[in-house]
Amino acid sequence: MVKSLKIILLACLLFSQPHSAFALNFETFDQEAIRVVVIDPGHGGEDTGAKGPSGVAEKDITLSIALKLAEALKDSMDARVLLTRTSDVFIPLEERTAFANANRADIFISIHVNAAASRDARGTETFFLSMDATDEDARRLAAFENDADSAGAVVVADGGDLKDILLDMASTRSHHESSRLAEAVHLSMLDKAGREGRGVKQAPFTVLVGATMPAVLVEVGFISNPSEEKWLSSRKDQELAARAIADAVVSFRDIMTKRGGLIEISGKRIEN
């Protein structure tokens, strides 16, 4: 019943004038079609994120890596690269995804660093969205990251069931691609940045909710581990991580042969 309703809705919307509340833009394009990449440096402003043994703040590491990733992407591909923040400012979680949607991003990458009770924990984890976490550690991590903004939930403009269905369709279409992007990023971090792998996982990260494009969250390393804190603070190693992620985006682009366009749903638009 729901599947039939979705097909009927698509047919009606594709062959009629779109209502002002919706903008359907289905495209078929080739391997060069990643035109907009949004990078999200986690935390910022009063939200410091996790802190290392020597006091290094997650928000500073994520911004530094994100800026280097932006430069690496500009060197690697012909794409518009945008960041949700370029300085030490706080941005609510839902606005970060809204920014990506408003700018018709083809990829969304949120950069974070991890923390654990054990100072021995180390390695990289790469996540894509699921309401069911892979394990208890992933669930706890998502809860910590989501706590940055207790109001971090997707706000859809007034309209009801139709918009909910369209949003669900957009999210479903991008979910599989998100898992493939997460795998590409994770493998590149292991192979090209020499990171220890802790797996590709799923968790309910608020910052990924509502993204209508492939979206991943990368936990580059454990700032709670003294040796990892030093690695994360190194300019050379930050550039190594940034280049590995950029190479993964290029690899992901090269295995894509086509994609559907975004379904935009009216609501609060975040201007660049």
C-alpha positions as CSV (number, residue, x, y, z in Angstrom):
1,M,0.0,0.0,0.0
2,V,2.7,2.5,1.0
3,K,4.9,1.4,-2.0
4,S,1.9,2.0,-4.3
5,L,1.2,5.3,-2.8
6,K,4.9,6.4,-3.4
7,I,4.7,5.4,-7.0
8,I,1.5,7.3,-7.6
9,L,2.9,10.3,-5.8
10,L,6.0,10.3,-8.0
11,A,4.0,10.0,-11.2
12,C,1.8,12.9,-10.2
13,L,4.6,15.1,-9.2
14,L,6.8,14.3,-12.2
15,F,4.0,15.2,-14.7
16,S,2.5,18.2,-13.0
17,Q,3.7,21.6,-12.0
18,P,5.4,21.3,-8.6
19,H,3.8,23.0,-5.6
20,S,5.9,25.8,-4.1
21,A,6.6,23.5,-1.1
22,F,8.5,21.0,-3.2
23,A,11.3,21.0,-5.7
24,L,11.8,17.7,-7.5
25,N,15.0,17.5,-9.5
26,F,15.7,14.0,-10.8
27,E,18.9,13.7,-12.8
28,T,20.9,11.0,-14.4
29,F,24.6,11.8,-14.7
30,D,28.0,10.2,-15.1
31,Q,31.0,9.6,-12.9
32,E,31.9,13.3,-12.9
33,A,28.6,14.3,-11.2
34,I,29.8,15.0,-7.7
35,R,29.5,18.7,-8.0
36,V,29.0,19.8,-4.4
37,V,30.6,18.4,-1.3
38,V,29.7,19.6,2.2
39,I,32.2,19.1,5.0
40,D,31.0,19.4,8.6
41,P,33.7,20.0,11.3
42,G,32.1,18.6,14.4
43,H,31.3,20.8,17.4
44,G,32.4,24.4,17.8
45,G,32.0,27.4,20.0
46,E,30.8,26.6,23.4
47,D,30.5,23.0,22.4
48,T,34.1,21.8,22.7
49,G,33.4,18.1,22.1
50,A,35.7,15.6,23.7
51,K,39.0,16.7,25.3
52,G,42.4,14.9,25.3
53,P,44.6,14.2,28.3
54,S,46.6,17.4,27.6
55,G,43.5,19.5,27.0
56,V,43.3,19.4,23.2
57,A,39.6,20.0,22.2
58,E,37.8,18.0,19.6
59,K,36.3,21.1,18.0
60,D,39.8,22.4,17.1
61,I,41.0,19.1,15.6
62,T,37.8,18.6,13.5
63,L,38.1,22.1,12.1
64,S,41.7,21.8,11.2
65,I,41.2,18.4,9.4
66,A,38.1,19.8,7.7
67,L,39.9,22.8,6.3
68,K,42.7,20.5,5.0
69,L,40.1,18.1,3.5
70,A,38.5,21.0,1.6
71,E,41.9,21.9,0.1
72,A,42.6,18.3,-0.8
73,L,39.2,17.9,-2.5
74,K,39.8,21.1,-4.5
75,D,43.1,19.6,-5.7
76,S,41.5,16.3,-6.5
77,M,38.3,17.1,-8.3
78,D,36.3,19.7,-10.0
79,A,33.6,20.3,-7.3
80,R,32.3,23.1,-5.1
81,V,33.4,22.4,-1.6
82,L,31.5,24.0,1.3
83,L,32.0,23.8,5.1
84,T,29.3,24.1,7.7
85,R,31.7,26.2,9.7
86,T,35.1,27.8,9.0
87,S,35.8,29.2,12.5
88,D,35.2,28.4,16.1
89,V,31.4,28.9,16.2
90,F,28.5,26.8,17.4
91,I,26.0,25.6,14.8
92,P,23.0,23.4,15.9
93,L,23.1,19.9,14.5
94,E,19.9,20.1,12.4
95,E,21.2,23.3,10.6
96,R,24.3,21.4,9.4
97,T,22.3,18.9,7.4
98,A,19.8,21.6,6.3
99,F,22.8,23.5,5.0
100,A,23.8,20.5,2.9
101,N,20.3,20.0,1.6
102,A,19.9,23.7,0.8
103,N,23.1,23.7,-1.2
104,R,22.1,20.5,-3.1
105,A,25.2,18.7,-1.9
106,D,26.1,15.4,-3.5
107,I,28.1,14.2,-0.5
108,F,28.0,15.2,3.2
109,I,31.0,14.3,5.5
110,S,31.0,15.1,9.2
111,I,34.4,15.0,10.9
112,H,34.8,14.0,14.5
113,V,37.2,12.5,16.9
114,N,36.4,9.8,19.5
115,A,36.8,9.3,23.2
116,A,36.6,6.3,25.5
117,A,37.0,5.5,29.2
118,S,40.0,3.4,28.3
119,R,43.1,5.4,27.4
120,D,44.2,2.5,25.2
121,A,41.3,2.8,22.8
122,R,42.6,3.7,19.3
123,G,41.7,3.6,15.6
124,T,39.1,4.9,13.1
125,E,35.4,4.3,13.0
126,T,33.2,5.3,10.1
127,F,29.4,5.6,10.4
128,F,26.3,6.0,8.3
129,L,22.8,6.6,9.6
130,S,20.6,4.0,11.2
131,M,18.0,4.3,13.9
132,D,19.5,1.0,15.3
133,A,23.1,1.2,16.4
134,T,25.6,-1.5,15.5
135,D,26.5,-2.1,19.1
136,E,26.4,-0.5,22.5
137,D,29.5,1.5,22.0
138,A,28.1,3.0,18.8
139,R,24.9,3.9,20.7
140,R,26.8,5.6,23.5
141,L,28.9,7.5,21.0
142,A,25.8,8.8,19.1
143,A,24.2,9.9,22.4
144,F,27.4,11.9,23.2
145,E,27.6,13.6,19.8
146,N,23.8,14.3,19.8
147,D,24.0,15.9,23.2
148,A,25.7,18.8,21.6
149,D,22.2,20.0,20.7
150,S,19.4,18.5,22.7
151,A,17.0,20.0,20.2
152,G,18.8,18.3,17.3
153,A,15.9,17.0,15.3
154,V,14.8,17.4,11.8
155,V,12.2,20.1,11.4
156,V,10.1,19.8,8.3
157,A,7.8,22.6,7.3
158,D,4.1,22.4,7.8
159,G,2.5,19.9,5.4
160,G,1.9,16.5,6.9
161,D,2.1,13.0,5.4
162,L,3.1,13.9,1.8
163,K,6.3,15.6,2.9
164,D,7.0,12.7,5.3
165,I,6.7,10.2,2.4
166,L,8.9,12.3,0.2
167,L,11.6,12.7,2.9
168,D,11.5,8.9,3.5
169,M,12.0,8.3,-0.2
170,A,14.9,10.6,-0.4
171,S,16.5,9.1,2.7
172,T,16.0,5.5,1.5
173,R,17.6,6.3,-1.9
174,S,20.7,7.7,-0.3
175,H,21.0,5.1,2.5
176,H,22.7,2.5,0.3
177,E,25.1,5.0,-1.2
178,S,25.9,6.2,2.3
179,S,27.1,2.7,3.3
180,R,29.2,2.6,0.2
181,L,30.7,6.0,0.9
182,A,31.4,4.9,4.5
183,E,33.2,1.8,3.3
184,A,35.3,3.8,0.8
185,V,36.3,6.3,3.5
186,H,37.1,3.6,6.0
187,L,39.3,1.6,3.7
188,S,41.2,4.7,2.6
189,M,41.9,5.7,6.2
190,L,43.3,2.3,6.8
191,D,45.3,2.0,3.5
192,K,46.5,5.6,3.0
193,A,46.5,7.1,6.5
194,G,47.8,3.9,8.2
195,R,44.9,3.9,10.7
196,E,43.8,1.0,12.8
197,G,40.3,0.0,11.7
198,R,37.4,-0.4,14.2
199,G,34.8,-1.0,11.5
200,V,32.1,0.6,9.4
201,K,29.1,1.0,11.7
202,Q,25.6,2.4,11.9
203,A,24.2,4.7,14.6
204,P,21.5,7.3,15.0
205,F,23.5,10.5,14.7
206,T,21.3,13.6,14.6
207,V,23.7,15.4,12.3
208,L,23.1,12.7,9.6
209,V,19.3,12.7,10.0
210,G,17.4,14.3,7.1
211,A,20.4,14.3,4.7
212,T,19.1,13.6,1.1
213,M,22.5,12.7,-0.2
214,P,25.2,10.1,0.8
215,A,26.2,11.1,4.3
216,V,28.8,9.7,6.7
217,L,30.4,10.6,10.0
218,V,34.1,9.8,10.5
219,E,35.6,9.4,13.9
220,V,39.2,9.9,12.9
221,G,40.9,8.7,16.1
222,F,40.6,8.6,19.9
223,I,41.6,11.9,21.5
224,S,41.4,10.2,24.9
225,N,44.5,8.1,24.0
226,P,47.7,10.2,24.7
227,S,49.5,8.8,21.6
228,E,46.4,9.3,19.4
229,E,45.9,12.9,20.8
230,K,49.5,13.6,19.6
231,W,48.8,12.1,16.2
232,L,45.5,14.0,15.8
233,S,47.3,17.3,16.7
234,S,50.1,16.8,14.2
235,R,49.7,19.0,11.1
236,K,51.4,16.3,9.0
237,D,49.0,13.6,10.2
238,Q,46.0,15.8,9.8
239,E,46.9,16.3,6.2
240,L,47.4,12.5,5.9
241,A,43.9,11.9,7.2
242,A,42.4,14.7,5.0
243,R,44.1,13.3,1.9
244,A,42.8,9.8,2.7
245,I,39.2,11.0,2.9
246,A,39.6,13.0,-0.3
247,D,40.9,10.0,-2.1
248,A,37.9,8.0,-0.8
249,V,35.5,10.6,-2.3
250,V,37.3,10.3,-5.6
251,S,37.1,6.5,-5.4
252,F,33.4,6.8,-4.5
253,R,32.8,9.1,-7.5
254,D,34.5,6.6,-9.8
255,I,32.2,3.7,-8.9
256,M,29.0,5.7,-9.3
257,T,27.5,5.5,-12.7
258,K,24.3,7.3,-12.0
259,R,22.2,8.8,-9.3
260,G,18.8,10.4,-8.8
261,G,18.5,14.0,-8.0
262,L,17.5,15.4,-4.6
263,I,14.0,15.8,-3.3
264,E,14.0,19.2,-1.6
265,I,11.4,19.8,1.1
266,S,10.7,23.4,2.1
267,G,11.6,24.4,5.6
268,K,14.3,26.6,7.1
269,R,16.9,27.2,4.5
270,I,20.5,27.9,5.7
271,E,22.2,30.4,3.5
272,N,25.9,30.0,2.6
